[in-house]
Amino acid sequence: MNRWIEEIIEAGEGYLIEFKESLDKSFIEEVCAFANSSGGKVILGVSDRGVIKGINTDNNFRSRIQDSLRQLQPYLDVGIEVKDNLIVVGVPDGNDKPYACSRGFFIRNGANSQKLTRNEIIEFFQKEGRIRFDELKNDKAVFETDFDEKAFENFLNLTGNITATDIYQPFLDKLMENAVKEGFDDRITTVCASMDDLPFEAGEFDIIWSEGSIFVIGFEKGLSYWKQFLKDEGYIALTESTWFTDEPSSEVLQFWQDCYPDIKSIPDTEKVIMAAGYDLIDRFKLPASTWYDFYSHLEKRVDDVSDNYKGNTDAETILSFNRKEIKIFREHPDEYGYTFFILQKKTNK
């Protein structure tokens, strides 16, 4: 047995390694997950417990593997290598994410592959386009006159340690790559975890910052769950979708009932905040201009990837939703949007 294979099997399954005893329906899910993450290897002929069972390695069987790999969209060049009585399927870190298979979209979460929910797929598409309000270029800024070096230095001196969380490890890797370039990596720790299952201690943080994400688990649930991780009188800074009108048009109302029925008016959202045990320190609406910039980037991303997913029902549904979302906002920009809330944990709750 090849020593390299032996070492991998001894180490066991992990973020970059998956064992499969046979070529079953879940095989393409593992390949899809690796493609959407940091790449990895699927070793066929080894049980979940790391016991070498062996597998057919003839040409017909390898053709079956190729047939299964054709389910992956868009196309990805995946390697197939025979090692004694095992087959190693090498999946590269895909350059054209997100990838899908006939069973949906998957990412790697630790030693497991996880199917993305509808909201997670939307977020994944947007993230892969690296669409962020805080990354959009401000063409009106003039560095020589607008940049305050002293204020920037003061800000850096005030900045404490940051723990960054995401369910998708490659985004955290990219964060650290950028942090190293900027010289901030000594202040940042990353944790790959779901926002509704966080591995932190009670009272660990001074502030929790969450923009455009709490809707994934629900506003009320998120506030209630995250509160335990704040120190007494700690803060949460976050955005939440809110109505800007008491009488939204029927098209807009139906859109939000379909995608996020928990959307509320700003006063009703504030009631949820108070009931969850927080004081409201401040709030403000995000201006419509940020959404126009955001959607112009998203629209381009949707157009760029559409041809890659023709015939994939799940992907086409998501892309259609993106186009509908853009259209509705452009027609009704004053009826809804994000409101930024700054909250403080009450000490008596």
C-alpha positions as CSV (number, residue, x, y, z in Angstrom):
1,M,0.0,0.0,0.0
2,N,1.3,3.5,-0.9
3,R,2.7,5.1,2.2
4,W,1.0,8.4,1.3
5,I,-2.4,6.7,1.2
6,E,-1.6,5.0,4.5
7,E,-0.9,8.3,6.2
8,I,-4.1,9.8,5.0
9,I,-6.2,6.8,6.2
10,E,-4.4,6.9,9.5
11,A,-5.3,10.6,9.9
12,G,-8.9,9.9,9.2
13,E,-11.6,12.0,7.5
14,G,-11.5,15.8,7.7
15,Y,-12.1,19.0,5.9
16,L,-10.0,17.9,2.9
17,I,-10.6,14.1,3.0
18,E,-13.7,11.9,2.6
19,F,-13.8,8.1,2.7
20,K,-16.4,6.2,0.7
21,E,-16.8,2.4,0.7
22,S,-18.7,2.4,-2.6
23,L,-19.8,4.7,-5.4
24,D,-23.2,5.7,-4.0
25,K,-25.5,8.6,-4.6
26,S,-23.7,10.8,-2.0
27,F,-20.5,10.6,-3.9
28,I,-21.3,13.6,-6.2
29,E,-22.4,15.6,-3.1
30,E,-18.9,15.2,-1.6
31,V,-17.3,16.3,-4.9
32,C,-19.6,19.3,-5.1
33,A,-18.8,20.2,-1.5
34,F,-15.1,20.1,-2.0
35,A,-15.4,22.1,-5.3
36,N,-17.3,24.8,-3.4
37,S,-14.8,24.8,-0.5
38,S,-11.0,24.4,-0.6
39,G,-10.8,21.3,-2.7
40,G,-10.1,17.8,-1.3
41,K,-10.0,14.1,-2.0
42,V,-12.6,11.4,-2.0
43,I,-11.0,8.0,-1.5
44,L,-13.2,5.2,-2.8
45,G,-12.8,1.8,-1.1
46,V,-12.3,2.9,2.5
47,S,-15.1,2.8,5.1
48,D,-16.0,5.7,7.3
49,R,-14.0,4.1,10.1
50,G,-10.9,4.0,8.0
51,V,-11.0,0.3,7.1
52,I,-9.6,-0.5,3.7
53,K,-12.2,-2.5,1.8
54,G,-10.9,-2.1,-1.7
55,I,-13.0,-1.3,-4.8
56,N,-13.3,-2.2,-8.5
57,T,-10.6,-0.2,-10.4
58,D,-11.3,-1.4,-14.0
59,N,-12.1,0.9,-16.9
60,N,-15.9,0.3,-16.7
61,F,-16.0,1.4,-13.0
62,R,-13.9,4.5,-13.7
63,S,-16.4,5.3,-16.5
64,R,-19.2,5.2,-14.0
65,I,-17.2,7.7,-11.9
66,Q,-16.9,10.0,-14.9
67,D,-20.6,9.7,-15.6
68,S,-21.3,10.8,-12.0
69,L,-18.9,13.7,-12.2
70,R,-20.8,15.0,-15.3
71,Q,-23.6,16.0,-12.9
72,L,-21.4,18.8,-11.5
73,Q,-22.2,22.2,-12.9
74,P,-20.3,24.1,-14.2
75,Y,-17.7,21.7,-15.5
76,L,-14.7,21.1,-13.3
77,D,-11.6,19.0,-14.2
78,V,-11.5,16.3,-11.5
79,G,-8.7,13.9,-11.2
80,I,-9.1,10.1,-10.9
81,E,-6.2,8.0,-9.8
82,V,-5.9,4.3,-9.0
83,K,-3.8,3.5,-5.9
84,D,-3.5,-0.3,-5.5
85,N,-7.1,-1.4,-4.8
86,L,-8.4,2.1,-4.1
87,I,-9.4,5.1,-6.3
88,V,-8.5,8.6,-5.3
89,V,-10.7,11.3,-6.7
90,G,-8.9,14.7,-6.5
91,V,-11.2,17.7,-6.5
92,P,-9.6,21.1,-7.0
93,D,-10.7,24.3,-5.3
94,G,-13.1,25.4,-8.0
95,N,-12.5,28.8,-9.7
96,D,-16.0,29.1,-10.9
97,K,-18.0,28.8,-7.7
98,P,-20.7,28.0,-6.9
99,Y,-20.9,24.4,-8.1
100,A,-24.1,22.3,-8.1
101,C,-25.0,18.7,-8.6
102,S,-28.3,17.1,-9.3
103,R,-29.0,16.9,-5.6
104,G,-28.4,20.6,-4.9
105,F,-25.6,22.9,-3.6
106,F,-23.2,21.5,-1.0
107,I,-20.2,22.9,1.0
108,R,-17.7,21.3,3.3
109,N,-18.3,21.9,7.0
110,G,-15.6,20.3,9.0
111,A,-15.5,16.6,8.2
112,N,-19.0,16.6,6.7
113,S,-20.7,17.9,3.6
114,Q,-23.7,20.1,4.1
115,K,-26.5,20.9,1.7
116,L,-27.3,24.6,1.5
117,T,-30.7,25.9,2.3
118,R,-32.4,28.4,0.0
119,N,-31.3,31.4,1.9
120,E,-27.8,30.0,2.2
121,I,-27.6,29.5,-1.5
122,I,-28.6,33.1,-2.1
123,E,-26.0,34.3,0.3
124,F,-23.4,32.0,-1.3
125,F,-24.0,33.4,-4.7
126,Q,-23.7,36.9,-3.4
127,K,-20.5,36.1,-1.4
128,E,-18.8,34.4,-4.4
129,G,-19.3,37.7,-6.3
130,R,-17.6,39.4,-3.3
131,I,-20.5,41.8,-3.2
132,R,-20.2,43.9,0.0
133,F,-21.4,47.3,0.9
134,D,-18.2,48.0,2.7
135,E,-16.1,46.9,-0.4
136,L,-17.9,49.1,-2.9
137,K,-15.7,51.9,-4.3
138,N,-16.6,55.4,-3.3
139,D,-15.8,57.4,-6.5
140,K,-16.4,60.7,-4.7
141,A,-13.6,60.1,-2.1
142,V,-10.3,61.9,-2.5
143,F,-7.5,60.2,-0.6
144,E,-5.3,63.3,-0.2
145,T,-8.1,65.4,1.4
146,D,-10.4,62.8,2.9
147,F,-8.1,60.3,4.6
148,D,-7.3,61.3,8.2
149,E,-4.1,59.4,9.1
150,K,-4.3,60.3,12.8
151,A,-7.9,59.2,13.1
152,F,-7.0,55.9,11.4
153,E,-4.1,55.3,13.8
154,N,-6.4,56.0,16.7
155,F,-8.9,53.6,15.4
156,L,-6.3,50.8,15.0
157,N,-5.1,51.5,18.6
158,L,-8.7,51.1,19.9
159,T,-9.3,47.9,18.0
160,G,-9.2,44.8,20.2
161,N,-9.2,41.2,19.3
162,I,-11.7,40.1,16.6
163,T,-13.3,36.6,16.3
164,A,-14.7,36.2,12.8
165,T,-17.2,33.4,12.1
166,D,-18.6,31.9,8.9
167,I,-20.0,28.5,8.0
168,Y,-17.8,28.5,4.8
169,Q,-14.1,28.1,5.6
170,P,-12.7,29.5,2.3
171,F,-14.2,32.9,3.2
172,L,-12.4,32.8,6.5
173,D,-9.2,31.8,4.7
174,K,-9.6,34.8,2.4
175,L,-10.2,37.1,5.4
176,M,-6.9,36.0,7.0
177,E,-5.1,36.3,3.7
178,N,-6.2,40.0,3.5
179,A,-5.5,40.5,7.1
180,V,-1.9,39.3,6.7
181,K,-1.5,41.8,3.8
182,E,-2.7,44.6,6.0
183,G,-0.8,43.6,9.1
184,F,-3.9,42.9,11.2
185,D,-3.7,39.1,11.4
186,D,-2.4,39.1,15.0
187,R,-5.8,40.6,16.1
188,I,-8.1,38.2,14.2
189,T,-9.1,34.6,15.0
190,T,-11.4,32.7,12.7
191,V,-14.0,30.1,13.7
192,C,-15.9,28.0,11.1
193,A,-19.3,27.6,12.7
194,S,-23.0,28.1,12.1
195,M,-24.5,31.3,13.6
196,D,-27.1,29.2,15.4
197,D,-24.5,26.8,16.9
198,L,-21.6,28.8,18.1
199,P,-18.8,27.3,20.2
200,F,-18.2,30.3,22.5
201,E,-18.3,30.9,26.2
202,A,-21.0,32.9,28.0
203,G,-20.0,36.6,28.3
204,E,-17.1,36.2,25.9
205,F,-17.6,39.3,23.7
206,D,-17.9,43.1,24.2
207,I,-19.7,43.5,20.8
208,I,-21.3,41.3,18.2
209,W,-21.4,42.8,14.6
210,S,-23.7,41.2,12.1
211,E,-24.7,42.8,8.8
212,G,-27.2,41.2,6.4
213,S,-27.1,37.8,8.0
214,I,-29.3,37.4,11.1
215,F,-32.3,36.7,8.8
216,V,-30.9,33.2,8.1
217,I,-31.9,32.1,11.6
218,G,-34.5,34.7,12.3
219,F,-34.2,38.1,14.0
220,E,-35.9,37.2,17.3
221,K,-34.1,33.9,17.6
222,G,-30.7,35.4,16.8
223,L,-31.1,38.2,19.4
224,S,-32.2,35.7,22.0
225,Y,-29.4,33.1,21.3
226,W,-26.5,35.6,20.8
227,K,-27.2,37.5,24.0
228,Q,-25.6,34.8,26.2
229,F,-22.2,35.5,24.5
230,L,-22.2,39.2,25.4
231,K,-20.7,40.6,28.5
232,D,-23.0,42.6,30.8
233,E,-23.9,45.8,28.9
234,G,-22.3,44.5,25.8
235,Y,-23.5,45.6,22.4
236,I,-24.9,44.2,19.2
237,A,-24.6,46.2,15.9
238,L,-26.7,44.6,13.1
239,T,-28.9,45.2,10.1
240,E,-32.5,43.9,9.6
241,S,-34.9,44.1,6.7
242,T,-37.8,46.5,7.6
243,W,-40.8,48.1,6.0
244,F,-40.4,51.8,5.2
245,T,-44.1,52.2,4.6
246,D,-47.3,51.1,6.3
247,E,-48.9,50.2,2.9
248,P,-46.5,48.2,0.7
249,S,-47.7,47.4,-2.8
250,S,-49.1,44.0,-3.4
251,E,-46.2,42.8,-5.5
252,V,-43.7,43.8,-2.8
253,L,-45.8,42.3,0.0
254,Q,-46.0,39.0,-1.9
255,F,-42.3,39.0,-2.5
256,W,-41.5,39.4,1.1
257,Q,-44.1,36.9,2.2
258,D,-42.4,34.3,0.0
259,C,-38.8,35.0,1.0
260,Y,-38.8,36.5,4.5
261,P,-42.3,36.8,6.1
262,D,-40.9,38.0,9.4
263,I,-40.1,41.4,8.0
264,K,-41.6,44.1,10.2
265,S,-41.9,47.9,10.5
266,I,-39.2,49.7,12.3
267,P,-41.4,50.3,15.4
268,D,-42.4,46.6,15.5
269,T,-38.8,45.6,15.1
270,E,-37.8,47.8,18.0
271,K,-40.5,46.0,20.1
272,V,-38.8,42.7,19.4
273,I,-35.5,44.2,20.4
274,M,-36.9,45.4,23.8
275,A,-38.6,42.1,24.4
276,A,-35.4,40.2,23.8
277,G,-33.6,42.1,26.6
278,Y,-31.9,44.9,24.9
279,D,-31.9,48.7,25.0
280,L,-32.0,50.5,21.7
281,I,-29.1,52.9,21.5
282,D,-29.5,54.1,17.9
283,R,-30.8,53.2,14.5
284,F,-30.7,54.5,10.9
285,K,-31.8,53.4,7.5
286,L,-29.3,52.3,4.9
287,P,-29.7,54.7,1.9
288,A,-31.1,53.5,-1.3
289,S,-27.9,54.3,-3.1
290,T,-26.1,51.4,-1.4
291,W,-28.7,49.1,-2.8
292,Y,-28.4,50.4,-6.3
293,D,-24.6,49.8,-6.1
294,F,-25.1,46.3,-4.6
295,Y,-27.6,45.3,-7.2
296,S,-25.6,46.5,-10.1
297,H,-22.8,44.2,-8.9
298,L,-25.2,41.3,-8.2
299,E,-26.9,41.7,-11.6
300,K,-23.5,41.4,-13.4
301,R,-22.6,38.4,-11.4
302,V,-26.0,36.7,-12.2
303,D,-25.5,37.4,-15.9
304,D,-21.9,36.1,-15.8
305,V,-22.8,32.7,-14.3
306,S,-26.3,32.0,-15.9
307,D,-25.0,30.0,-18.8
308,N,-23.1,27.7,-16.5
309,Y,-26.3,26.5,-14.8
310,K,-28.7,26.0,-17.8
311,G,-30.8,23.0,-17.1
312,N,-30.1,23.0,-13.3
313,T,-33.5,23.6,-11.8
314,D,-32.2,24.7,-8.3
315,A,-29.6,27.1,-9.8
316,E,-32.1,28.6,-12.3
317,T,-34.6,29.1,-9.5
318,I,-32.0,31.0,-7.4
319,L,-30.9,33.1,-10.4
320,S,-34.5,33.9,-11.2
321,F,-35.1,35.0,-7.6
322,N,-32.1,37.3,-7.8
323,R,-33.4,38.9,-11.0
324,K,-36.9,39.3,-9.4
325,E,-35.4,40.8,-6.2
326,I,-33.4,43.4,-8.3
327,K,-36.5,44.3,-10.4
328,I,-38.8,44.7,-7.4
329,F,-36.4,47.0,-5.5
330,R,-35.7,49.2,-8.5
331,E,-39.5,49.6,-8.9
332,H,-40.2,50.1,-5.2
333,P,-37.0,51.5,-3.5
334,D,-38.9,53.5,-0.9
335,E,-41.0,50.7,0.5
336,Y,-38.4,48.6,2.3
337,G,-34.7,48.2,3.0
338,Y,-32.2,47.6,5.7
339,T,-32.2,49.4,9.0
340,F,-29.0,49.4,11.1
341,F,-29.6,48.9,14.8
342,I,-27.2,49.4,17.7
343,L,-28.3,47.5,20.8
344,Q,-27.1,47.2,24.4
345,K,-27.7,44.1,26.5
346,K,-29.7,44.9,29.6
347,T,-28.1,43.7,32.8
348,N,-31.3,42.8,34.5
349,K,-32.5,40.3,31.9
